[in-house]
Amino acid sequence: MLQSIRDRSQSWIAKIIIGAVVVTMALFGVESLIGLFGQSGDEVAKVNGQPINRQQVEVNVQRAMRANQVPADQERALRREVLEGLISDRLMISYAESGGLAVSDNQLDQLIVSRPEFHNADGQFDQELFRQRLASVGYTPLSFREQLSRDVMRGHIQQGLIASDFTLPAEQQRLAQLQRQTRTFRYHTMDASELDQPVSVSDAEMSAYYSEHQQDFLRPEQVQLAYVLLDQEAMAADVEVSENELRAAWEASAENADRRVSHIMVTFGDERTRDEAEARIADVQSRLAQGEDFETLAAEFSDDTTTSDAGGDLGVITRGIFGDDFEQAAFALQQGQVSDVVETDNGLHLIKVTDLDRPDFEQERDRLRDRLAQEQVRDDFNDKAQQLIDESFAADDLQSVADAIGVDLVTTDWVSRDSAEGVLAEPGVMDQAFSEEVLDEGFNSEVIELDGSRRLVLRALDHRDATTLPLEEVSSDVEAAVRGAKTRDALIELASERVAQLQGGQSLELDWQQADAISRQDAPSVPDAVLTTAFKLPHPQEGGVVYGRAVEGDQVTLIALDAIGEAQGNPQMEQFVSSMAERLRAQAILDGLLSHLEEVGDIERY
């Protein structure tokens, strides 16, 4: 594709395309390009023919980050989780729509106007508050309605599936009994030294194992790569940020921090004139200036009877809750400061900030330092990102590109599509590595936008096709696999013999480990397979012992169950286990549906 662009960059059709881009951007902005060309070039996945583009992923990532502060090292994992969540969401919505499920506009209207977060102080739906709340989390009214519709449809499916499952009282009682049950047992883990003679491995066995397990010795298609990574965070790591800059940024953060406020409200209209109200609140200001307590004056003067007895306390507020004038005054104050008179539809107010809801300076130091440093290198990063595009487009190598933008050239060992790690494992990277332009034509890849702060270009240094490695090359692995399998089989056979001997009354000299009155949840030192098998063995007769064996991987363990008991009941724990069992069953039902939809659906990840 890059060569095609190179070859045709001077053609008349290129001029038309460029002209369309310029006009579209000038009239409608950058986002209009999505509509001009479609979204295929920016697609990161497709579900049943419906695309998911990078912009959708980024919007959801930003919404998640607004709700919770996400460290930079987790932001990239969050981006992958968001993509998988969007894929699952598309599958569920497609399933709902194919079943004729829909949500009417009237239903959406009723749901929106009934949500308390969109109600004003009088408990009524407030259109302006609705828009402000949506804007604070990155939604428009239309996108919120679309998301709400999807949530409702998905909720109907989940509730319908969960409602189809139930637990009988007898089942709950039995679950509680099993929860209280304890078992006392001994166990002995066997090893190869207990065999009469070590196992031997013949050439014929190796050849047979190799023939039957060739998929285990398949070397996938692989490439060796060189790549250049431009990372804004790495650039920012070398930037010095002064203590004064950190302090100033922390102080500035108070402008948007949620805050606890109190107010004294004086109304006018029916009971008093405006002049009387102004004189009354001026009296309050005078007494505050003389050192009187704000809370005491609120109790005496405030007409807001819902808060006056609490010193005028309105609680913690965030931007978008109150009107513009009240909000502007409240968010201009530092902790402990009192505003000038603020007029709203309710009357005249004096506002006091009693607390700022934000971390202290030391807690914020590292985050502030990272933000300020990245702001300082942002222009340099953008310049180098453009330089990376220009340099890599025409260069016949990547070393010159790395030198031009001042970063290291990184080379890799052999890597396949599925074995990539680190930055190479991020969406789209290995698709570029195995693309025709990079692999067959030998060009540098397009600049890959990993996220808002990283750009990557790669180049193939070498390539080899998928192949089954010859037996001679993997003989040591084959021999180890055969030896391990034969040893495991021999230990299982020996364990079965010993179980029979012990059940027959014979006494064997074994190094038993003791586990006394162990519950299903309280056995940190007992291997999981041993614990599971111990609780599966039948109840021993009084004075008797029940023997069994557990197998996990290459490990074989003898078990001697001596007694079964019952611990004291814990109603809270039993209720928790019962609730957890119900949730797990419900989740299993949903997971089963989603797994089925993934199997029958058409999913492409780019």
PEFENMO-V401886 format. One record per run of one state. SS is the DSSP state (H for helix, E for strand, L for the rest). FROM is the first residue (numbers start at 1). TO is the last residue. If there is no record, write none. Layout:
# PEFENMO-V401886
((SS | FROM | TO) (SS | FROM | TO))
This chain:
# PEFENMO-V401886
((L | 1 | 1) (H | 2 | 8) (L | 9 | 11) (H | 12 | 28) (L | 29 | 31) (H | 32 | 37) (L | 38 | 39) (H | 40 | 42) (E | 43 | 47) (L | 48 | 49) (E | 50 | 53) (H | 54 | 67) (L | 68 | 71) (H | 72 | 98) (L | 99 | 104) (H | 105 | 114) (L | 115 | 115) (H | 116 | 118) (E | 119 | 119) (L | 120 | 124) (E | 125 | 125) (L | 126 | 126) (H | 127 | 136) (L | 137 | 140) (H | 141 | 163) (L | 164 | 168) (H | 169 | 180) (E | 181 | 190) (L | 191 | 191) (H | 192 | 194) (L | 195 | 202) (H | 203 | 212) (L | 213 | 213) (H | 214 | 217) (E | 218 | 219) (L | 220 | 221) (E | 222 | 231) (H | 232 | 236) (L | 237 | 242) (H | 243 | 253) (L | 254 | 257) (E | 258 | 266) (L | 267 | 273) (H | 274 | 289) (L | 290 | 293) (H | 294 | 301) (L | 302 | 307) (H | 308 | 310) (L | 311 | 312) (E | 313 | 317) (L | 318 | 323) (H | 324 | 330) (L | 331 | 337) (E | 338 | 338) (L | 339 | 341) (E | 342 | 344) (L | 345 | 346) (E | 347 | 357) (L | 358 | 360) (H | 361 | 394) (L | 395 | 398) (H | 399 | 405) (L | 406 | 408) (E | 409 | 411) (L | 412 | 414) (E | 415 | 416) (L | 417 | 421) (H | 422 | 425) (L | 426 | 428) (H | 429 | 433) (L | 434 | 435) (H | 436 | 440) (L | 441 | 447) (E | 448 | 451) (L | 452 | 453) (E | 454 | 464) (L | 465 | 466) (E | 467 | 468) (L | 469 | 470) (H | 471 | 503) (L | 504 | 512) (E | 513 | 519) (L | 520 | 527) (H | 528 | 534) (L | 535 | 545) (E | 546 | 552) (L | 553 | 554) (E | 555 | 566) (L | 567 | 570) (H | 571 | 600) (L | 601 | 602) (E | 603 | 605) (L | 606 | 606))
